[in-house]
Amino acid sequence: MAGKTTQKADVIKFGTDGWRGLIADDFTFDNLRIVAQACAEYFNDEFKARRGIIIGYDTRFISDKFAQAVAEVLAANGIKVYLSDRPSPTPTTSYNIRHMGLNGGLIITASHNPGRFSGLKIKTPKGSPADQTVTHKVESFLYKSKVKTVPLAEAVKSGRIEMINPMPRYIEAVRKYLDLDLLKNCNIKVLAEAMHGAGNGYHAEVLKGTKVPIVVMNSEPNPTFEGLKPEPLPHNMPKFMAEMKKGHYDIGIATDGDADRVGAAAPGGRFITPGEIMCLIALHFIENRHWRGALVKNIAGPMLMNKIAKHYNLKFFETPVGFKHIAKLMQTDNVLVGGEESGGIGVKNYIPERDGILTGLLLVEMMQQERKPILALIGDMEKRFGKFRYHREDVEIPLKTREKVVKELFSKLQRNARKIFRRKVVDIKTYDGLKFIFDDESWLLIRPSGTEPILRVYSEAHSDKEAKGLINIVDKMSKSIK
């Protein structure tokens, strides 16, 4: 049975984390089947020992139907498919790839993007995000063959598609990773924000058998995410931040739409940045678990990570944005913690993948281990390694003018950096966007998003005022460019 292409088919391009598009615009069933056919041809060409593919999906609009369409294409191409029977987090699918010994996985999700988006992520046999080597090969198969497909019922009856619940294996793995004996009598009060995403119920399942009091909010699936982005940042979680401000909970932990990113908040409504989270976990591993290994961050990551690595004489790496770069290092080096400013954090002795559920619960474990409130742990870290304040702003720029704005903005900043910022520049990095590092350890990064029509502006300094001031300079300059 052959599928048809559409006029929108030429927009299929893989970005920093798979292919994403607007539902019913460029992300259509026709285009998705074209991508699925290319993925099927890639898997058949790459793996002579065929061990099957798992397909997962999130809580977005008709994600289950999109996942079914992909499964039908793969099955028609002779690939054994394990199709999730429910929405499930990205790390759940990734873990099952490793546990079941599969050739990889495909996930219908647009992660933290607004509800009008959907997408497809490709995972390798290691359970890690596919890098450009893989996505370029998949792109090379686009439009080479007619789309093949087989009805779901027929494929299930013949055994080409098997419906599975991926949750139990994953829950067992996370429970083994955490120190449940330590948490058994823990009374730290936890508020878990599911953001209407695929992570709903997972924290509570992991903590079963412990005395950790946990309340989950925004647990019901909502394809629109209440009109907010399912990205665990304060402005996207007003109810969560309001509850934390009341001080009834010891810590709040949040996951994004597909639960591979983490966010957190302290009593009083103080947002804990992903940079602080990854640094706290690194210290927990070093000092409480007595583990060693390299520390990895992307170009937008915290300066604290550099300082912790130097203090403990650990190897340190900085990568471009995209967890696939960190995941690659996790497969070749002894990485202790690798993380992104966006909340995607990977840890040692686990799969080379982000996991917002596990990393959030590791903060609870650290609090119980050290018998200290989360703000005290942050305060201790700042006393030892310095106080930094991090900010990010997304500046909307239409795709048709983005290239011109970025080119002109970067040129002006590089020519007049010292005059514009009124501080000494000690380094400029251009391998992913444009990053200025100043002599007081503050920094500023500007880079176009790989998945959205926006310019991301990041900064870190020793005070909120300084960090916001750096971003404001770029914001004003970008708006003045016509």
Long-range contacts (C-beta under 8 A, 24 or more apart in sequence): 1-76, 1-148, 1-149, 1-150, 2-146, 2-147, 2-148, 3-30, 3-33, 3-34, 3-37, 3-73, 3-146, 3-147, 3-149, 4-30, 5-30, 5-31, 5-34, 5-143, 6-30, 6-31, 9-34, 9-143, 12-139, 12-142, 13-139, 14-135, 14-136, 14-138, 14-139, 15-450, 15-451, 16-321, 16-322, 16-324, 16-450, 16-451, 17-111, 17-121, 17-129, 17-322, 17-323, 17-324, 17-450, 17-451, 18-107, 18-119, 18-120, 18-121, 18-122, 18-129, 18-130, 18-135, 19-119, 19-120, 20-110, 20-113, 20-117, 20-118, 20-119, 20-120, 20-451, 21-117, 21-118, 21-119, 22-116, 22-117, 23-60, 23-61, 23-62, 23-116, 23-117, 23-118, 27-117, 27-118, 27-119, 29-65, 29-66, 29-69, 32-66, 32-69, 32-70, 32-120, 33-69, 33-70, 33-73, 33-147, 33-149, 34-142, 34-143, 34-147, 35-120, 35-138, 35-142, 36-69, 36-70, 36-73, 36-74, 36-106, 36-147, 37-73, 37-77, 37-141, 37-145, 37-146, 37-147, 37-148, 38-138, 38-139, 38-141, 38-142, 38-143, 38-144, 39-70, 39-74, 39-106, 39-122, 39-138, 39-141, 40-73, 40-74, 40-76, 40-77, 40-79, 40-148, 41-77, 41-141, 41-144, 41-145, 42-134, 42-137, 42-138, 42-141, 43-74, 43-79, 43-103, 43-104, 44-77, 44-78, 44-79, 45-137, 45-141, 46-103, 46-137, 47-103, 47-125, 50-78, 50-79, 50-80, 50-103, 51-80, 51-100, 51-101, 51-102, 51-103, 52-79, 52-80, 52-81, 52-82, 52-100, 52-102, 52-103, 53-79, 53-80, 53-81, 53-82, 53-102, 53-103, 53-104, 53-105, 53-106, 54-81, 54-82, 54-83, 54-84, 54-93, 54-96, 54-97, 54-100, 54-102, 54-105, 54-106, 54-164, 54-166, 55-81, 55-82, 55-83, 55-84, 55-93, 55-105, 55-106, 55-107, 55-108, 56-84, 56-88, 56-90, 56-92, 56-93, 56-105, 56-106, 56-107, 56-108, 56-109, 56-166, 57-84, 57-87, 57-88, 57-107, 57-108, 57-109, 58-87, 58-90, 58-107, 58-108, 58-109, 58-110, 58-197, 58-198, 58-257, 58-258, 59-87, 59-196, 59-197, 59-198, 59-200, 59-221, 59-222, 59-223, 59-257, 60-108, 60-109, 60-110, 60-115, 60-117, 60-118, 60-223, 60-257, 61-115, 61-118, 61-223, 63-87, 63-108, 63-109, 63-118, 66-108, 66-118, 67-108, 68-152, 69-149, 70-106, 70-108, 70-120, 71-152, 71-155, 71-161, 72-149, 72-150, 72-151, 72-152, 72-155, 72-161, 73-147, 73-148, 73-149, 74-106, 75-150, 75-155, 75-160, 75-161, 76-148, 76-149, 76-150, 76-155, 77-148, 79-160, 80-159, 80-160, 80-162, 81-155, 81-160, 81-161, 81-162, 82-162, 82-164, 83-161, 83-162, 83-163, 83-164, 84-163, 84-164, 84-165, 84-166, 85-163, 85-164, 85-165, 86-165, 86-167, 87-198, 87-221, 88-166, 88-167, 88-170, 88-198, 89-170, 89-197, 89-198, 89-199, 89-202, 89-255, 89-258, 89-259, 89-260, 89-355, 89-356, 89-357, 90-121, 90-198, 90-258, 90-259, 90-260, 90-353, 90-354, 91-170, 91-259, 91-260, 91-351, 91-353, 91-354, 91-355, 91-356, 91-357, 91-358, 92-166, 92-167, 92-170, 92-198, 92-202, 92-259, 93-123, 93-166, 94-123, 94-127, 94-128, 94-351, 94-353, 95-127, 95-166, 95-169, 95-170, 95-173, 95-351, 95-353, 96-164, 96-166, 96-169, 96-170, 97-123, 97-124, 97-125, 97-126, 97-127, 98-125, 98-126, 98-127, 98-351, 99-169, 99-173, 101-125, 104-130, 107-258, 109-198, 109-257, 109-258, 110-257, 111-230, 111-256, 111-257, 111-258, 111-260, 111-261, 112-229, 112-230, 112-231, 112-232, 112-256, 112-257, 112-261, 112-342, 113-229, 113-257, 113-451, 113-452, 114-225, 114-228, 114-229, 115-223, 115-224, 115-225, 115-227, 115-230, 119-451, 123-353, 126-327, 126-331, 126-351, 126-352, 127-351, 127-352, 127-353, 128-324, 128-327, 128-328, 128-330, 128-331, 128-351, 128-352, 128-353, 129-322, 129-323, 129-324, 129-327, 129-353, 130-324, 131-324, 131-325, 131-327, 131-328, 132-324, 167-202, 167-205, 171-202, 171-205, 171-206, 174-206, 174-355, 174-357, 174-358, 174-361, 175-206, 177-349, 177-350, 177-358, 178-206, 178-358, 178-361, 178-362, 178-365, 179-365, 179-369, 180-209, 180-210, 182-365, 182-368, 182-369, 183-207, 183-210, 183-212, 183-364, 183-365, 183-368, 184-209, 184-210, 184-211, 185-210, 185-211, 186-210, 186-211, 186-212, 186-364, 186-368, 187-211, 187-212, 187-213, 188-212, 188-213, 188-250, 188-251, 188-364, 188-367, 188-368, 189-213, 189-214, 189-215, 189-248, 189-249, 189-250, 189-251, 190-214, 190-215, 190-249, 190-250, 190-251, 190-252, 190-253, 190-364, 191-215, 191-217, 191-240, 191-243, 191-244, 191-248, 191-249, 191-251, 191-252, 191-253, 192-216, 192-217, 192-252, 192-253, 192-254, 192-255, 192-360, 193-217, 193-218, 193-232, 193-237, 193-240, 193-252, 193-253, 193-254, 193-255, 193-263, 194-218, 194-219, 194-254, 194-255, 195-225, 195-230, 195-232, 195-236, 195-237, 195-254, 195-255, 195-256, 195-257, 196-220, 196-221, 196-222, 196-225, 196-226, 196-230, 196-257, 197-225, 197-230, 197-255, 197-256, 197-257, 197-258, 197-259, 198-257, 198-258, 198-259, 199-255, 199-256, 199-258, 199-259, 199-356, 199-357, 202-255, 202-259, 202-357, 203-253, 203-357, 203-360, 203-361, 206-357, 206-361, 207-361, 212-364, 215-249, 217-243, 225-257, 230-256, 230-257, 231-256, 231-257, 231-261, 231-342, 231-343, 232-256, 232-261, 232-262, 232-263, 232-343, 232-356, 233-263, 233-271, 234-265, 234-271, 237-263, 240-265, 241-265, 241-269, 241-271, 242-269, 244-268, 244-269, 244-270, 245-269, 250-367, 250-373, 250-374, 251-363, 251-364, 251-367, 251-374, 253-360, 253-361, 253-363, 253-364, 254-356, 254-360, 255-356, 255-357, 255-360, 256-343, 256-356, 259-355, 259-356, 259-357, 260-344, 260-353, 260-354, 260-355, 260-356, 261-342, 261-343, 261-344, 261-354, 261-356, 262-343, 262-345, 262-356, 262-357, 262-359, 262-360, 263-343, 263-356, 264-360, 264-363, 264-374, 266-373, 266-374, 266-375, 266-378, 267-373, 267-374, 267-375, 268-375, 270-375, 272-363, 272-374, 272-378, 273-302, 273-341, 273-390, 274-339, 274-340, 274-341, 274-342, 274-343, 274-344, 274-345, 275-301, 275-302, 275-304, 275-305, 275-339, 275-341, 275-388, 275-390, 275-460, 276-302, 276-304, 276-378, 276-381, 277-339, 277-343, 277-345, 277-359, 277-363, 278-302, 278-305, 278-337, 278-339, 278-345, 278-359, 279-304, 279-305, 279-308, 279-381, 279-385, 280-363, 280-366, 280-377, 280-378, 280-381, 281-337, 281-345, 281-347, 281-359, 281-362, 281-363, 281-366, 282-308, 282-336, 282-337, 283-308, 283-366, 283-381, 284-362, 284-365, 284-366, 284-369, 285-336, 285-337, 285-347, 285-348, 286-312, 286-336, 288-366, 288-369, 288-370, 291-336, 291-348, 291-349, 292-334, 292-336, 293-333, 293-334, 293-335, 293-336, 293-337, 293-348, 294-329, 294-333, 294-334, 294-335, 294-336, 295-335, 295-336, 295-337, 295-338, 296-326, 296-329, 296-330, 296-335, 296-337, 296-338, 296-339, 297-338, 297-339, 297-340, 297-341, 298-322, 298-325, 298-326, 298-339, 298-340, 298-341, 298-432, 299-429, 299-431, 299-432, 299-433, 299-435, 299-445, 299-447, 300-340, 300-341, 300-342, 300-392, 300-445, 300-447, 300-456, 300-458, 301-339, 301-340, 301-341, 302-341, 302-388, 302-390, 302-460, 303-386, 303-388, 303-441, 303-443, 303-460, 304-381, 304-385, 304-386, 304-388, 305-339, 307-385, 307-386, 308-385, 311-384, 311-385, 320-431, 320-432, 321-432, 321-433, 321-447, 321-450, 322-450, 323-353, 323-354, 326-352, 327-352, 327-353, 328-352, 341-390, 341-392, 341-458, 386-441, 386-462, 387-462, 388-441, 388-460, 388-461, 388-462, 389-460, 389-461, 389-462, 389-463, 389-464, 389-466, 389-467, 390-458, 390-459, 390-460, 390-467, 391-458, 391-459, 391-460, 391-464, 391-467, 391-468, 391-471, 392-456, 392-457, 392-458, 392-459, 392-471, 393-456, 393-457, 393-471, 393-475, 394-449, 394-452, 394-454, 394-455, 394-456, 394-457, 395-454, 395-455, 395-456, 395-457, 395-474, 395-475, 395-478, 395-479, 396-453, 396-454, 396-455, 397-448, 397-453, 397-454, 397-455, 397-478, 398-453, 399-453, 402-448, 402-453, 402-455, 404-481, 405-455, 405-478, 405-481, 406-448, 406-455, 408-481, 409-446, 409-474, 409-477, 409-478, 409-481, 410-434, 410-446, 412-477, 413-446, 413-474, 413-477, 420-473, 420-477, 421-470, 421-473, 442-466, 442-467, 442-470, 444-470, 444-471, 444-474, 446-474
